[in-house]
Amino acid sequence: MSGSPYTNLDRPPLSAARLSRALIAPNGPWARLELRAQTGSTNADVAEAARAGEPEGLVVVAEQQTAGRGRRGRVWQSPARAGIATSVLLRPGEAVPDRGWLPVPPTGYGWLPLLAGVALVEAVARLAELEASLKWPNDLLIDDAKCAGVLAEVVPGRSPEEPPAIVLGIGLNVTLRADELPVNPTGLPATSLQLAGAAATDRDPLLRALLRAVAEWYDRWRSAGGDAVASGLRDAYLAACGTVGREVRVLLPDGEVLTGTATGVDRDGQLQVATPTATRTLAAGDVLHLR
């Protein structure tokens, strides 16, 4: 029994059958769920499926990732069954007539990782009963320590006419102990729901709440044609974002260091920073490091 997932009763395995019954529905958006005992990266798995023509709605969950990634190639790993590692396949550029969804232009795709951040805050508040905030663009912080992250990746269409797919990956530390926490190269300490005193650390309901929250916000955003303001997503993000209103120091790819006050997030999800000379607008891809 040494290799059995049931040997550590504090970290029971997930059930693909139970998760599928709870989450897969005819009206979507989740259409198929795969649970893997171990994989290199759930984002890589979903990206491969997207390139093969998999329709929107695939969910891949891993009990353990051996090569999980964060923004700019940073490593995101945890012991088996100690966290949530999941990626979903979205195709916002495709119309869905049954749901009244028109194609969203690629200019709106930048809101998807922020959407996942809002869903994370809601799920953690609802199930773990912890107050969390978002460090722009989408790191989940509890008491100024990182507990979760989001990585969105674009997969080009198979032809010029086919819109790109979006792979949305989420990693959440659930029962990691202090000696198991990853070292965060951004300088922020890491934490887990358990270390933060969560009311619940059962990954099954946490994962269900998270995926349902992503689905609800995705529905609102798609129904509004990808408009973050009309869908209420921008207001929800601003309410959850702990970066806005704080003094920040931003390292840009060319080596420039920008200091000022984060004053807001615009309609495209870009951070607005007021410096002594001007207000700068920054996309997530423009920032190497933000403190």
VOBA-1610 file (N, C-alpha, C; in pm, whole numbers, padded with zeros to 5 digits, always signed):
BEGIN
Met+00082-00122+00000Met+00000+00000+00000Met+00085+00127+00000Ser+00220+00112-00003Ser+00305+00230+00009Ser+00282+00329-00104Gly+00240+00282-00222Gly+00216+00372-00332Gly+00072+00415-00346Ser-00012+00376-00253Ser-00154+00407-00262Ser-00180+00552-00226Pro-00270+00620-00298Pro-00305+00758-00262Pro-00381+00766-00132Tyr-00424+00652-00078Tyr-00501+00654+00046Tyr-00414+00641+00170Thr-00281+00629+00154Thr-00195+00613+00270Thr-00186+00742+00351Asn-00204+00858+00289Asn-00205+00985+00359Asn-00349+01034+00366Leu-00414+01006+00478Leu-00557+01036+00489Leu-00584+01186+00497Asp-00481+01266+00527Asp-00500+01411+00527Asp-00505+01466+00385Arg-00465+01383+00289Arg-00463+01424+00149Arg-00527+01316+00063Pro-00659+01300+00077Pro-00727+01196-00001Pro-00729+01229-00149Pro-00737+01128-00235Pro-00740+01153-00379Pro-00873+01209-00425Leu-00870+01277-00536Leu-00993+01323-00600Leu-01056+01208-00678Ser-01184+01222-00708Ser-01256+01122-00786Ser-01302+01184-00916Ala-01254+01131-01028Ala-01295+01183-01158Ala-01445+01165-01179Ala-01500+01052-01134Ala-01642+01026-01154Ala-01728+01127-01079Arg-01693+01153-00952Arg-01773+01248-00873Arg-01760+01389-00928Leu-01638+01429-00966Leu-01620+01563-01021Leu-01695+01579-01152Ser-01691+01478-01236Ser-01762+01486-01365Ser-01912+01496-01344Arg-01966+01418-01252Arg-02110+01425-01225Arg-02150+01563-01177Ala-02065+01626-01099Ala-02097+01756-01041Ala-02078+01872-01139Leu-01985+01858-01233Leu-01945+01973-01313Leu-01983+01967-01461Ile-01994+01847-01516Ile-02021+01836-01660Ile-02171+01842-01685Ala-02211+01936-01768Ala-02353+01956-01795Ala-02372+01985-01944Pro-02490+01953-01998Pro-02514+01973-02142Pro-02496+02117-02188Asn-02528+02214-02100Asn-02519+02354-02142Asn-02385+02417-02107Gly-02289+02335-02065Gly-02152+02380-02045Gly-02133+02478-01931Pro-02013+02541-01927Pro-01911+02531-02030Pro-01820+02408-02019Trp-01827+02334-01907Trp-01736+02220-01892Trp-01797+02097-01958Ala-01723+02043-02055Ala-01776+01934-02137Ala-01710+01800-02109Arg-01585+01803-02061Arg-01512+01679-02037Arg-01405+01703-01933Leu-01391+01609-01839Leu-01292+01623-01733Leu-01198+01504-01731Glu-01070+01532-01727Glu-00968+01428-01715Glu-00892+01450-01585Leu-00878+01345-01506Leu-00802+01349-01381Leu-00678+01262-01397Arg-00562+01321-01373Arg-00437+01249-01390Arg-00363+01241-01258Ala-00309+01123-01227Ala-00233+01107-01103Ala-00110+01195-01104Gln-00046+01205-01218Gln+00073+01288-01232Gln+00087+01332-01376Thr+00134+01454-01395Thr+00164+01503-01529Thr+00270+01610-01518Gly+00331+01641-01630Gly+00429+01749-01628Gly+00363+01882-01601Ser+00264+01915-01684Ser+00196+02044-01673Ser+00055+02029-01729Thr-00045+02066-01651Thr-00182+02059-01702Thr-00201+02159-01816Asn-00131+02274-01811Asn-00142+02369-01921Asn-00089+02308-02050Ala+00024+02239-02042Ala+00080+02175-02161Ala-00014+02068-02215Asp-00078+01993-02126Asp-00171+01889-02168Asp-00290+01949-02242Val-00345+02056-02188Val-00462+02119-02250Val-00422+02188-02380Ala-00305+02248-02384Ala-00258+02312-02508Ala-00242+02208-02618Glu-00192+02090-02585Glu-00179+01983-02684Glu-00316+01942-02737Ala-00413+01931-02645Ala-00549+01897-02687Ala-00608+02005-02776Ala-00581+02132-02744Ala-00631+02242-02825Ala-00574+02237-02966Arg-00447+02208-02977Arg-00385+02199-03109Arg-00441+02083-03191Ala-00491+01981-03121Ala-00550+01865-03189Ala-00697+01888-03225Gly-00753+02006-03188Gly-00891+02038-03224Gly-00993+02013-03117Glu-00951+01988-02993Glu-01045+01967-02882Glu-01138+02088-02869Pro-01269+02066-02857Pro-01361+02180-02841Pro-01349+02243-02703Glu-01410+02357-02689Glu-01411+02427-02561Glu-01472+02340-02452Gly-01417+02353-02332Gly-01480+02287-02218Gly-01399+02175-02157Leu-01281+02144-02210Leu-01198+02041-02150Leu-01140+02093-02018Val-01145+02008-01914Val-01083+02037-01785Val-00984+01925-01756Val-00860+01961-01729Val-00759+01863-01688Val-00717+01897-01545Val-00721+01798-01459Val-00682+01813-01319Val-00570+01714-01291Ala-00468+01756-01220Ala-00358+01667-01185Ala-00343+01661-01034Glu-00323+01540-00982Glu-00294+01524-00840Glu-00154+01576-00808Gln-00066+01572-00908Gln+00069+01625-00891Gln+00124+01667-01026Gln+00188+01785-01028Gln+00258+01832-01147Gln+00408+01823-01122Thr+00481+01777-01220Thr+00626+01770-01207Thr+00697+01885-01277Ala+00624+01955-01363Ala+00684+02068-01437Ala+00583+02181-01451Gly+00509+02208-01343Gly+00412+02317-01347Gly+00482+02450-01364Arg+00415+02543-01431Arg+00477+02671-01464Arg+00389+02787-01420Gly+00454+02895-01383Gly+00386+03020-01359Gly+00423+03119-01468Arg+00398+03247-01443Arg+00433+03348-01541Arg+00584+03351-01561Arg+00625+03376-01688Arg+00765+03388-01727Arg+00846+03264-01690Gly+00782+03146-01699Gly+00853+03021-01680Gly+00885+02984-01537Arg+00831+03058-01441Arg+00858+03026-01301Arg+00796+02892-01264Val+00863+02819-01176Val+00819+02684-01139Val+00705+02692-01038Trp+00603+02605-01058Trp+00493+02594-00961Trp+00472+02445-00935Gln+00518+02400-00817Gln+00509+02259-00783Gln+00461+02243-00640Ser+00408+02125-00609Ser+00370+02092-00472Ser+00365+01941-00458Pro+00366+01889-00335Pro+00356+01745-00317Pro+00225+01690-00371Ala+00220+01561-00393Ala+00099+01497-00446Ala-00020+01523-00354Arg-00132+01563-00415Arg-00261+01581-00349Arg-00260+01690-00241Ala-00158+01779-00246Ala-00151+01887-00147Ala-00209+02017-00199Gly-00248+02019-00325Gly-00302+02141-00383Gly-00395+02111-00498Ile-00440+02216-00562Ile-00523+02204-00682Ile-00440+02252-00800Ala-00430+02167-00901Ala-00363+02202-01026Ala-00458+02167-01138Thr-00511+02268-01204Thr-00610+02244-01308Thr-00594+02344-01421Ser-00628+02301-01541Ser-00628+02388-01658Ser-00754+02360-01739Val-00807+02465-01799Val-00929+02452-01878Val-00905+02510-02017Leu-00982+02458-02112Leu-00972+02503-02251Leu-01092+02591-02285Leu-01063+02714-02326Leu-01167+02809-02365Leu-01144+02853-02509Arg-01253+02873-02581Arg-01245+02923-02719Arg-01338+03044-02732Pro-01297+03157-02673Pro-01385+03275-02673Pro-01406+03336-02810Gly-01324+03301-02908Gly-01340+03357-03041Gly-01444+03286-03125Glu-01504+03179-03071Glu-01606+03105-03145Glu-01745+03141-03094Ala-01838+03155-03184Ala-01977+03181-03146Ala-02039+03054-03088Val-02131+03074-02993Val-02207+02962-02936Val-02355+03003-02944Pro-02421+02973-03057Pro-02558+03020-03077Pro-02655+02974-02970Asp-02638+02851-02920Asp-02731+02800-02819Asp-02730+02882-02691Arg-02621+02951-02666Arg-02611+03033-02545Arg-02618+03182-02577Gly-02633+03215-02704Gly-02640+03354-02743Gly-02507+03426-02736Trp-02397+03349-02745Trp-02264+03408-02736Trp-02209+03440-02875Leu-02172+03564-02895Leu-02103+03604-03017Leu-01952+03589-02995Pro-01873+03583-03101Pro-01728+03575-03084Pro-01675+03698-03011Val-01580+03675-02920Val-01514+03784-02851Val-01386+03819-02927Pro-01362+03946-02957Pro-01238+03982-03027Pro-01117+03955-02940Pro-01003+03922-03002Pro-00882+03891-02924Pro-00839+04001-02828Thr-00877+04125-02854Thr-00840+04233-02764Thr-00898+04215-02625Gly-01003+04134-02613Gly-01065+04113-02482Gly-01010+03995-02405Tyr-00924+03915-02468Tyr-00878+03792-02403Tyr-00794+03817-02278Gly-00736+03937-02269Gly-00653+03967-02152Gly-00727+03964-02021Trp-00861+03968-02028Trp-00939+03963-01905Trp-00953+03821-01849Leu-00924+03719-01928Leu-00948+03582-01881Leu-00864+03544-01759Pro-00734+03574-01752Pro-00663+03542-01628Pro-00712+03623-01509Leu-00756+03746-01532Leu-00812+03825-01423Leu-00945+03767-01377Leu-01023+03715-01473Leu-01149+03646-01442Leu-01122+03527-01351Ala-01016+03451-01382Ala-00982+03336-01298Ala-00942+03381-01158Gly-00875+03495-01149Gly-00838+03548-01018Gly-00960+03582-00934Val-01059+03644-00995Val-01183+03676-00923Val-01251+03547-00876Ala-01254+03446-00962Ala-01314+03317-00924Ala-01240+03254-00807Leu-01108+03265-00805Leu-01029+03212-00694Leu-01066+03282-00563Val-01074+03413-00564Val-01109+03488-00443Val-01246+03444-00392Glu-01341+03429-00482Glu-01476+03390-00442Glu-01478+03249-00383Ala-01408+03155-00447Ala-01408+03017-00399Ala-01341+03007-00262Val-01231+03076-00244Val-01160+03073-00116Val-01244+03137-00005Ala-01312+03245-00038Ala-01398+03310+00062Ala-01516+03220+00099Arg-01575+03154-00002Arg-01695+03074+00021Arg-01665+02945+00098Leu-01560+02874+00061Leu-01531+02744+00119Leu-01430+02750+00233Ala-01322+02821+00213Ala-01218+02827+00316Ala-01246+02934+00420Glu-01338+03026+00388Glu-01375+03136+00477Glu-01255+03222+00513Leu-01172+03248+00411Leu-01055+03333+00429Leu-01068+03457+00341Glu-01019+03568+00393Glu-01018+03692+00314Glu-00890+03695+00231Ala-00905+03699+00101Ala-00792+03699+00010Ala-00801+03821-00080Ser-00687+03855-00141Ser-00685+03966-00235Ser-00601+03924-00356Leu-00608+04004-00460Leu-00533+03976-00582Leu-00421+04077-00600Lys-00301+04026-00622Lys-00190+04111-00663Lys-00194+04113-00815Trp-00212+04231-00872Trp-00226+04240-01017Trp-00109+04170-01085Pro-00137+04088-01190Pro-00271+04069-01246Pro-00356+03961-01178Asn-00296+03854-01124Asn-00384+03745-01077Asn-00322+03653-00973Asp-00225+03699-00894Asp-00176+03618-00783Asp-00271+03632-00665Leu-00308+03519-00605Leu-00397+03522-00489Leu-00312+03533-00363Leu-00335+03638-00285Leu-00260+03661-00162Leu-00351+03647-00040Ile-00295+03585+00063Ile-00360+03580+00194Ile-00258+03634+00294Asp-00291+03743+00360Asp-00197+03809+00452Asp-00064+03837+00382Asp-00072+03887+00260Asp+00045+03925+00180Asp+00138+03809+00149Ala+00089+03687+00153Ala+00165+03569+00111Ala+00092+03504-00005Lys+00167+03452-00102Lys+00106+03396-00222Lys+00053+03256-00196Cys-00075+03236-00229Cys-00139+03107-00209Cys-00181+03042-00341Ala-00192+03119-00446Ala-00235+03065-00575Ala-00189+03156-00688Gly-00185+03099-00807Gly-00150+03176-00926Gly-00226+03127-01047Val-00227+03209-01148Val-00298+03180-01272Val-00203+03200-01389Leu-00208+03110-01486Leu-00128+03124-01607Leu-00220+03102-01727Ala-00233+03204-01811Ala-00312+03194-01935Ala-00216+03187-02053Glu-00244+03096-02145Glu-00161+03081-02264Glu-00249+03075-02388Val-00199+03134-02495Val-00271+03137-02622Val-00221+03024-02712Val-00315+02950-02769Val-00281+02845-02866Val-00336+02889-03001Pro-00251+02917-03098Pro-00299+02965-03229Pro-00392+02864-03296Gly-00483+02915-03376Gly-00572+02828-03452Gly-00496+02747-03554Arg-00558+02640-03602Arg-00491+02553-03698Arg-00490+02611-03839Ser-00564+02718-03858Ser-00564+02789-03986Ser-00583+02937-03957Pro-00552+03024-04055Pro-00568+03167-04031Pro-00712+03206-03996Glu-00808+03125-04041Glu-00949+03157-04016Glu-00994+03112-03877Glu-00921+03022-03815Glu-00963+02968-03685Glu-00908+03055-03573Pro-00996+03107-03486Pro-00946+03193-03378Pro-00864+03113-03278Pro-00776+03179-03205Pro-00692+03109-03108Pro-00774+03057-02991Ala-00721+02954-02927Ala-00779+02903-02803Ala-00701+02961-02686Ile-00764+02960-02570Ile-00699+03005-02447Ile-00695+02890-02348Val-00576+02863-02297Val-00559+02766-02190Val-00543+02844-02060Leu-00630+02817-01965Leu-00631+02890-01839Leu-00594+02793-01728Gly-00475+02811-01671Gly-00427+02722-01567Gly-00431+02788-01430Ile-00468+02711-01328Ile-00479+02762-01192Ile-00409+02665-01097Gly-00322+02719-01012Gly-00258+02639-00908Gly-00287+02699-00772Leu-00338+02617-00680Leu-00377+02663-00546Leu-00313+02574-00441Asn-00238+02633-00348Asn-00180+02559-00237Asn-00289+02533-00132Val-00315+02407-00102Val-00423+02374-00009Val-00371+02326+00125Thr-00300+02212+00129Thr-00256+02157+00258Thr-00105+02154+00273Leu-00033+02232+00196Leu+00112+02234+00210Leu+00152+02279+00350Arg+00250+02209+00407Arg+00308+02249+00534Arg+00418+02352+00510Ala+00463+02415+00617Ala+00562+02521+00602Ala+00688+02473+00533Asp+00730+02349+00563Asp+00853+02298+00503Asp+00835+02251+00359Glu+00711+02254+00309Glu+00683+02211+00172Glu+00657+02329+00078Leu+00652+02449+00131Leu+00619+02566+00050Leu+00729+02595-00051Pro+00692+02635-00172Pro+00793+02672-00271Pro+00858+02805-00237Val+00980+02822-00286Val+01047+02950-00273Val+01001+03037-00389Asn+00946+03153-00357Asn+00891+03241-00460Asn+00997+03339-00506Pro+01039+03332-00633Pro+01145+03423-00679Pro+01106+03569-00683Thr+00976+03600-00672Thr+00935+03741-00671Thr+00960+03805-00537Gly+00996+03726-00437Gly+01023+03782-00305Gly+00906+03769-00210Leu+00786+03744-00260Leu+00672+03724-00172Leu+00680+03587-00105Pro+00651+03576+00022Pro+00647+03444+00084Pro+00526+03367+00032Ala+00533+03235+00043Ala+00421+03150+00002Ala+00345+03103+00124Thr+00221+03062+00102Thr+00140+03005+00208Thr+00045+02904+00148Ser-00034+02840+00233Ser-00138+02747+00187Ser-00265+02778+00265Leu-00375+02726+00216Leu-00502+02747+00287Leu-00494+02692+00429Gln-00431+02577+00444Gln-00422+02516+00576Gln-00341+02603+00671Leu-00226+02651+00626Leu-00144+02736+00711Leu-00213+02868+00745Ala-00300+02914+00657Ala-00371+03040+00680Ala-00494+03022+00769Gly-00521+02898+00811Gly-00634+02873+00902Gly-00767+02855+00833Ala-00767+02792+00715Ala-00891+02773+00639Ala-00993+02690+00715Ala-01119+02725+00698Ala-01228+02648+00759Ala-01244+02512+00692Ala-01203+02501+00565Ala-01216+02375+00491Ala-01095+02360+00400Thr-01040+02239+00395Thr-00927+02212+00306Thr-00952+02087+00221Asp-01078+02049+00209Asp-01113+01935+00122Asp-01106+01984-00022Arg-01019+01923-00101Arg-00997+01972-00237Arg-01117+01951-00329Asp-01197+01849-00304Asp-01312+01823-00392Asp-01408+01940-00395Pro-01465+01983-00281Pro-01555+02099-00289Pro-01484+02228-00328Leu-01356+02242-00293Leu-01283+02362-00334Leu-01272+02369-00486Leu-01238+02256-00547Leu-01225+02252-00693Leu-01360+02276-00759Arg-01465+02215-00706Arg-01599+02238-00762Arg-01635+02386-00755Ala-01612+02448-00638Ala-01647+02590-00621Ala-01566+02676-00716Leu-01440+02644-00733Leu-01354+02722-00821Leu-01400+02713-00966Leu-01423+02591-01016Leu-01464+02574-01155Leu-01603+02631-01181Arg-01690+02622-01082Arg-01823+02683-01098Arg-01813+02835-01104Ala-01725+02892-01022Ala-01708+03037-01024Ala-01648+03083-01157Val-01551+03008-01208Val-01495+03041-01340Val-01606+03034-01446Ala-01688+02928-01440Ala-01795+02911-01538Ala-01897+03026-01531Glu-01932+03067-01409Glu-02030+03175-01393Glu-01977+03306-01449Trp-01851+03337-01419Trp-01795+03463-01470Trp-01772+03457-01620Tyr-01734+03341-01669Tyr-01715+03326-01813Tyr-01849+03345-01886Asp-01955+03293-01829Asp-02089+03309-01887Asp-02127+03457-01892Arg-02105+03529-01781Arg-02138+03672-01778Arg-02054+03749-01881Trp-01926+03718-01885Trp-01835+03788-01975Trp-01868+03759-02121Arg-01895+03633-02154Arg-01932+03599-02292Arg-02067+03660-02329Ser-02162+03657-02236Ser-02295+03713-02263Ser-02288+03863-02289Ala-02187+03929-02234Ala-02167+04072-02255Ala-02072+04099-02371Gly-02045+03997-02453Gly-01958+04014-02568Gly-01813+04038-02533Gly-01771+03991-02413Gly-01634+04012-02371Gly-01609+04148-02309Asp-01715+04220-02276Asp-01703+04353-02216Asp-01692+04337-02064Ala-01576+04366-02009Ala-01553+04347-01866Ala-01633+04446-01782Val-01661+04561-01839Val-01739+04661-01764Val-01886+04620-01760Ala-01944+04591-01876Ala-02086+04555-01882Ala-02118+04427-01805Ser-02024+04334-01802Ser-02046+04207-01733Ser-02030+04218-01582Gly-01975+04328-01534Gly-01949+04344-01391Gly-01814+04289-01349Leu-01739+04232-01443Leu-01611+04170-01410Leu-01509+04274-01362Arg-01504+04388-01427Arg-01406+04489-01386Arg-01432+04536-01244Asp-01558+04561-01210Asp-01589+04604-01073Asp-01554+04497-00972Ala-01582+04371-01005Ala-01550+04261-00914Ala-01399+04249-00897Tyr-01326+04268-01007Tyr-01180+04260-00998Tyr-01125+04373-00912Leu-01173+04494-00933Leu-01124+04607-00854Leu-01153+04589-00706Ala-01268+04528-00675Ala-01302+04503-00535Ala-01208+04402-00471Ala-01154+04312-00552Ala-01066+04207-00499Ala-00918+04242-00508Cys-00884+04344-00584Cys-00743+04373-00613Cys-00680+04456-00501Gly-00577+04400-00440Gly-00508+04470-00334Gly-00398+04561-00385Thr-00368+04557-00515Thr-00263+04641-00571Thr-00308+04785-00588Val-00434+04801-00630Val-00487+04936-00656Val-00490+05016-00526Gly-00436+05137-00533Gly-00432+05225-00417Gly-00301+05218-00341Arg-00210+05129-00384Arg-00083+05112-00313Arg+00033+05168-00395Glu+00140+05202-00324Glu+00263+05240-00391Glu+00326+05114-00450Val+00370+05121-00576Val+00426+05005-00643Val+00561+05039-00706Arg+00638+04935-00724Arg+00767+04946-00795Arg+00763+04841-00905Val+00777+04886-01029Val+00759+04798-01144Val+00890+04789-01222Leu+00934+04664-01245Leu+01052+04642-01329Leu+01005+04606-01469Leu+01049+04682-01568Leu+01009+04661-01707Leu+01117+04582-01782Pro+01082+04517-01892Pro+01179+04433-01965Pro+01306+04505-02009Asp+01298+04635-02035Asp+01416+04707-02081Asp+01505+04753-01966Gly+01469+04712-01843Gly+01548+04750-01727Gly+01497+04873-01655Glu+01402+04944-01715Glu+01346+05063-01650Glu+01271+05024-01524Val+01289+05102-01419Val+01215+05082-01295Val+01116+05196-01279Leu+00990+05159-01265Leu+00882+05258-01257Leu+00826+05256-01115Thr+00818+05370-01052Thr+00760+05380-00919Thr+00645+05479-00920Gly+00542+05449-00844Gly+00426+05537-00838Gly+00314+05471-00761Thr+00194+05522-00782Thr+00076+05469-00715Thr-00013+05399-00817Ala-00050+05275-00787Ala-00145+05204-00873Ala-00283+05265-00851Thr-00337+05325-00955Thr-00461+05400-00939Thr-00584+05327-00992Gly-00565+05224-01073Gly-00683+05155-01127Gly-00644+05053-01232Val-00747+04990-01288Val-00733+04894-01396Val-00828+04938-01507Asp-00778+04953-01629Asp-00861+05007-01736Asp-00952+04899-01797Arg-01024+04936-01901Arg-01121+04845-01964Arg-01055+04721-02024Asp-00924+04729-02050Asp-00852+04616-02108Asp-00779+04533-02004Gly-00798+04564-01876Gly-00733+04488-01769Gly-00591+04533-01741Gln-00550+04645-01798Gln-00414+04696-01779Gln-00408+04781-01652Leu-00294+04773-01584Leu-00274+04847-01460Leu-00235+04991-01491Gln-00298+05085-01421Gln-00267+05227-01436Gln-00183+05271-01317Val-00067+05328-01346Val+00026+05369-01241Val+00056+05518-01258Ala+00025+05594-01155Ala+00053+05738-01156Ala+00193+05762-01103Thr+00281+05815-01187Thr+00417+05848-01147Thr+00425+06000-01126Pro+00536+06049-01077Pro+00547+06195-01058Pro+00533+06274-01188Thr+00553+06209-01303Thr+00550+06284-01429Thr+00430+06252-01517Ala+00372+06132-01504Ala+00261+06093-01592Ala+00195+05967-01538Thr+00082+05932-01598Thr+00016+05805-01566Thr+00051+05705-01675Arg+00108+05593-01635Arg+00147+05488-01729Arg+00045+05375-01723Thr+00021+05314-01838Thr-00070+05200-01847Thr+00012+05078-01886Leu+00002+04972-01806Leu+00089+04856-01822Leu+00007+04729-01843Ala+00041+04656-01948Ala-00016+04523-01969Ala+00068+04421-01893Ala+00006+04307-01858Ala+00077+04205-01781Ala+00205+04161-01851Gly+00201+04151-01983Gly+00317+04108-02058Gly+00430+04210-02060Asp+00400+04334-02019Asp+00501+04440-02018Asp+00581+04443-01888Val+00540+04363-01789Val+00596+04373-01655Val+00677+04249-01620Leu+00803+04270-01581Leu+00883+04156-01533Leu+00856+04129-01386His+00837+04235-01309His+00824+04219-01164His+00750+04340-01107Leu+00660+04316-01013Leu+00585+04424-00949Leu+00585+04401-00800Arg+00621+04504-00726Arg+00621+04497-00581Arg+00547+04617-00524
//
